[in-house]
């Protein structure tokens, strides 16, 4: 872990505002796209870069921002990695978001988010909060291989349930689905059934597969050699150096996803999910007695 003073914290892309307080990750997920060389890391991925002035930068940015909106975080680096326990930068930023009346769409794999459920609840009551959780496999043993340094799927489902009890809407990223590893009807069905049970608002999936680029491809293949002997050769024979690696069962699994989502009133089109997460509620201003 090392500390830097960043020049800025908020980015805008297509009208969406996002921030990443950390760069790199300690969760060790074998498929992580953020390891890709295109992101131009100048330090080892596990040597977390901490933007120590993130709260000050966010305070300045939101103070000067005239139109309220949703602030997204967690797309590139999990805001609830191990270092957040001591540093608390995510919580400080959430407090700033709440104080300025903005909304937040926060993505994680970690149950550490429960530490901040109080402030997430406050944000949701005053504007809007959406919690996004990644679920890839319902099998605990497999989860410990794919995502070794973070809580398992069943614990994450407990987090989703806790959010529902507070009335905080949730979105699940059911991605990646790894060819020949977690791309079974049993796995996908189990995750979807639990999502329906705990009232998830929508499911994000990008075609029931995996993406690999230079940097994360090598890391992923090393993990395959370690945990699934012979699997790398199977991947190379089928996909070669493709960026998109759809499961051979993608069509059937996508049909299953859509059917279960329709049956349980969950969104399944990624664009619908993104539109929901980025829609900031227009709250009517309280009418003063002097305006009557």
GIZI-V715410 format. One record per backbone hydrogen bond with DSSP energy under -1.0 kcal/mol. CO is the residue of the C=O (numbers start at 0). NH is the residue of the N-H. Records with the same first field share a line. If there is no record, write none. Layout:
BEGIN
CO = NH / NH
END
This chain:
BEGIN
1 = 49
3 = 51
10 = 17
12 = 15
15 = 12
16 = 71
17 = 10
20 = 50
22 = 48
26 = 148
28 = 31
31 = 34
32 = 35
35 = 38
36 = 39
43 = 46
44 = 24
45 = 47
47 = 1
48 = 22
49 = 3 / 51
50 = 53
52 = 56
53 = 57
54 = 58
55 = 59
56 = 60
57 = 61
58 = 62
59 = 63
68 = 102
70 = 104
71 = 18
72 = 106
80 = 83
81 = 84
82 = 86
83 = 87
87 = 91
88 = 92
89 = 93
90 = 94
91 = 95
92 = 96
93 = 97
94 = 98
95 = 99
96 = 101
97 = 100
102 = 70
103 = 129
104 = 72
105 = 131
107 = 133
109 = 112
110 = 113
111 = 114
112 = 115
113 = 116
115 = 119
116 = 120
117 = 121
118 = 122
119 = 123
120 = 124
121 = 125
122 = 126
127 = 103
129 = 105
130 = 170
131 = 107
132 = 172
138 = 142
139 = 143
141 = 144 / 145
142 = 146
145 = 29
146 = 149
151 = 155
152 = 156
153 = 157
154 = 158
155 = 159
156 = 160
157 = 161
158 = 162
159 = 163
160 = 164
162 = 167
163 = 166
168 = 130
169 = 200
170 = 132
171 = 203
172 = 134 / 174
177 = 180 / 181
181 = 183
183 = 187
184 = 188
185 = 189
186 = 190
187 = 191
188 = 192
189 = 193
190 = 194
191 = 195
192 = 196
193 = 197
194 = 199
195 = 198
200 = 266
201 = 171
203 = 173
207 = 246
208 = 176
209 = 244
212 = 216
213 = 36
214 = 218
215 = 219
216 = 220
217 = 221
218 = 222
219 = 223
220 = 224
221 = 225
222 = 226
223 = 227
227 = 230
229 = 233
230 = 234
231 = 235
232 = 236
233 = 237
234 = 238
235 = 239
238 = 241
242 = 211
244 = 209
246 = 249
248 = 252
249 = 253
250 = 254
251 = 255
252 = 256
253 = 257
254 = 258
255 = 259
256 = 260
257 = 261
258 = 262
259 = 263
260 = 265
266 = 202
268 = 272
269 = 273
270 = 274
271 = 275
272 = 276
273 = 277
287 = 290
END
